């Protein structure tokens, strides 16, 4: 399936700032069943955009806007080909645990097993694990690794409600566990924490989800999305979407992978000046035979006025990192 993706980000400042330094992780990856065929990043005010690839293979664009400005706009356009993902077997069998342990011992997966900024254990996570019947590794491993991950996918979907704006971009998993509601970022972080404590390498995936008309997808259209990938013997990295109780499919477009959200925010930066900032984001994912309309004026964005979602930000972690759209 070919997708045309446009991701618009605007930072508005209450007063002129003198400089903005920014990183963007918006270019879809080219690996596995996915290929990024074309990509373009446009910035207003104009800036020289450069890029590098981090140690996980994510493409990171970066730029400096040195002049005075009250607004910074970033538009990312991509054409992506995502092939159907092969069906999974019904079971891997109990011997798969030994195979997994051998893979972990022989490979370089320690970062996807250790606690991370958002993917760390807590008293509430331990209580949730007990509620799910996986409070110990021995009890959790009574099911084979694939079935266990599918069961966790279902459990998070049924026990935690998807509620837009119920948490912030910098909220720890305890907020979602206590209220039993959250956004895609929270579902991913909770699943990562549960999988790692059992000895399954698990990583965070940032990207996009194509919404079909009339489907029952809980996550909102017009926003970025997040899910997880777990390393399973004989299968490699398998994508699971606990927000929607689904396996990652040709509708999921992967942009970046990391230990958790802190590794892969779509935008991350700082600015010089005394000003409050406001973040506005719009995302469109469409089949390539119906691409998103082009924006005639990057600074104005009239074509996007109905799609922009506003997120007021404070001068803290959330002010420097784009939210995994909590809509």
C-alpha positions, 0 to 999 in steps of 0.5 A: 500500500502506498501512502502520501503523508503530510505532517505539519507542526507550528510553534507560535511564540507570545513574543519574538524569539531570537533563535530556534534550534530544532531536531525532527524525527519525521522521515519514515524508516526504510526497513522490513516491509516498509520503504520511504520512497520520497521525503521532503522537510520544509521550514519557515522561516527558511533554514538550512536543514541537515540530517544524520542517522542515529544508532537505531537507524532513525533519520534525524533532521536538524536546523537552526533559525538564527533570526527573530521570529514569532512562529516556526513552521515545519512541513514534512511530506513523504511517500511510503510503500508498506507491504502486507505483513505475513500472518503470525503462527498460532503459537511458538511453543514453550521452547521459544522461551529458551530460544529467546533467552539465548537470543538475548544472551548472544545479541545486543538488546540490553537497552530494550530490556533495561528501565528507561525514562518512561519505561520503568517499573513502579508500584502501580505497574507491579500491582497491574502485573499482579492483576494480569497474573504475571507478577512473576517471570515464572508465572508469566512464562506459562504461556509462550512468548507470542501468546503472552504478548497478544494477551497483554495487547488485549488486556491493556485495550480492555482495562485502560480507556483511550481518553484524549488529553487525559495525560501529558507528553511527560506523564509517567505511566502511573498517571494512566495506571491510576486513572485507567485512562490514557493515550497511545503513548501511555499504552505503549509505555505500560506494555514496554514496562510489562514486557521487559520485566518478563525478559522480552526486549521491547521498544517504542515505535513512533509513526502514523496510522491510516484510518479507514472509513467506518473502522473501529480504531480508537486512536484519533485521525489527524495525529501521530501514533505510537505502538510497540515492537517485541523481539520474538524468536523466529519472528524478529521484531513484531509490532503490537498496537495495544491502543487498538488491540491490533497487530501492526499492519500495512496501515501502520507507518513507522517513523522512529524506534527507541527505548521510549518516547524520550528517544523519538519525539517528532520534534525536539528543540530550544529557543532563545528569548522570553516567550510562551509557546503554543504548539499546533499539529496536523497530520494527514495520511492518504492513499497515494492516489489521493494525496493531501492538498499542497499548501500554497503558503507555508507560513499561513497554512489556510488549507490546514486551519480546520485540522490543526490541533492546539496544545498549550505548552509550558516552559518545561519538558513539554515545551521542548518536545512535541506531544504524541498527539493526545487527540 
